[in-house]
Amino acid sequence: MHKLKIYLIILCLFFTGIGFISCSDDTATTEDYTSLFDGIFASVKSEYTGNLTLLDNTAVALKFKITDDNISGAVSTDVKVSEFPMGNIFYNLYPNDYNHINVSSEDEYVAPLDSVGFLSSSIMNFKTDNSHTSQLNFTFTKDGVKHTGWAQISTTGIYYSSQGTLQITFTVTDLVVDNEDKSSLCSGTNSISYTTLAEKVQ
């Protein structure tokens, strides 16, 4: 969260510099920009819902939220997905047999926001802090055999504050199944990602 504040201050100073060039007595102050950006950052925190189209062209609903967490006095703003869609991961693992997989358990996906920027006075972008994002552990059964694995996932987003919509992308960067590295299945032309334009839950 400290990094986010520093980033906001830098952006505020940048836009204040632009304001000094204008020929108006209504030049925005640093406080105006700080208030504006703080307001946008506060408004991104919400529950969202959207639809994903998976690699096999099936559509699934996705629900997630962006919320503050306070763990032992340390405050962070996190992306949270209670039921992460595993379809594209299994599609790459078992392209000819992915429909015969039953997921028995998976962790909640939690990723803290790290870098935040502003593309305009109403559009904010962000990415998550991969170094502080826990791996997503999961267990599944295929052909009667139980398997365990984990995935490392990064997230980027573009928030349109005036519409209350969020374009979010989840990208699998590392993948391990039964202690075997499967990361080659999520790189290059085999990349595993999910993108949706989500709306706030009313």
N, C-alpha and C positions, 0 to 999 in steps of 0.2 A: 504494500500500500504506500510506503514511503517513496518508492520509485515512481508510482503513479502521480503523486503530488508534485514531485520534482518535474516530471514531464509536463504536467499542467502549467506549472509556473513558467517553464521555458516557452511554451506555446503562448501563454498570456503576454509575455514580454515581446515575443515576435509580432503578435497582432497589435500590440500597443505601438510598436515601431511603425507599423503600417498606418496606424491612426494618426500619428504625428505628421504624416505627409499630407493628409487631407486639409482642405481649406474651410473647415467648419469649426465653429465654437462648440459643436456637439461631439467632439472627439471622445471616443470611448476610453475609459480609464482601465488600468490594470485590474481594478476591483470589478469593473463591469464584465471583463472577459473571464475572470476567475469565477464570478457568480454564474455566468452563462455555461462554462464548461463543467463546473461542479454540478449544475442542474441537469445537464445532459447525462453526466456519469451516474448521477443518482437515479435518473429515470430509466436507465438500461436495466436496473435491477428489478426483475419481474419473472413471472412464469410465462413460458412460451409453448406454442404448439405449431407443428408444421408437418409436411409430408415429404418423405424421401422416396426416390425411385432407385431401387437397387440394381445391381449389375444384371440380374435376370429379368429386368423390366417390371418387377412387381413393386407395388407401392405400399409403404408402411407409415404409420403415424409415428411422430417423434415428439416427445414432451421433455422439456428441460427447463432449468431455471438458472438465473444469475442472482446470487445472493451473497450477503456478507457472512463470514464465519469468524468466530472469536475462539481461538484455541490457546489456552494458557496465556491470555492477554494479548496474543498476536492476532491482529485483524487482517483478513484478506477477503477479496471479492472473488468468488469462485463460479465457474460453470459446473453445473451438476446435472447428470443424467442418471436417473435411478435404474432405467432399463435400457442399456445401450444396445442399438440394433446390431446384431452380429452377422446379419445376412451376407454382407460383402466379404467379410473375413472367411466365412465358411465356403463361399463361392470360389474364392481363390485357392483355398486349401483343398477342396474336393469338387472341382468344376463339373464332374459328371455324376456326383452322388451327394450333393449338398442338401438335397431335400430329405435325406434319411438321417438327419442329425437332430437330436433333442438336447437342448441346453438345460442343464439341471441347476446351475447356479452361476451368478456373476456378480462382481462387486459393483457398487455405485461408482460411476465415473465422476471424479472431482478434480478440477484443474484451476489453479489460481491465475487470475489475470496478471500479466506482467507489464507489457508495453501498451500504452494507449495513445492514440493520436487523433487529430481532428482534421477531416478533409474539407470541412466547411463549418459554418456556424451551427449547422444542424445534423452533421454526419460525423460519427465517431467510429474509428476502427480500433481493433485490439488483437492481441495474440496472448496465448497462455504461457506460463512459465514452465517449460518442460522439465527443468531440473528439480522442480518441486511438485510435479504431477506424479502421483502414484500409479503404478502399472495396474491395468484392469485385469484381474484374475477371473478365470471362468472355468467351468467344468461342463463337459458334454458327453453324450453317449452316441456311438456310431456302430451299427451292426452288433449291438449288445455289449460293446466294449467301452469302458469308461476312460475318458481322456481328460487331462488338465492342461491349461495353458495360460498365457498372459500376453497382453498387448500394451504397447506404449502408444498413446494417442495425443496429438497436438491439436489445438483449436485456434481458428482465426474467425473474426467476425466484423461485419460492417453494420452499424446501428443507425437507422434513419429515424431520428427522434421525432420529426414532424409527423411521420406516419405510424410510429410505434412498431416498426418492423425490424427484424434482425436477420441478415443473411449470414449464416453460420456454416463453417466447414470443419469437419472432423477428419483428420488424416492419420492413418496408422503408420507409425514410423519403425516400430520393432514388433516382431511376433515370434513367440516361442510356444511349441506344443510338445508335451511329453518330454520336456528338457531338450528338445531339438530346435535349433535356430531356423525359423522359417521366414526371416526378414527379407529374403530375396523375393518372396511372393508379394511384398508390398513396396517395391521400389521400381523406378523406371516405368516401363509400359504396364507393369503389374500393380501400379499404385492402388491403394485402397483408401478411398475418401468418400465422404458423405457431405452433400451440400443441400441446404434448404433455405427458403425464405420463410421465416417463422413470424407469427403474430403473437401479440400478448394475449394471455388468457384473460378474458373479461370476467 
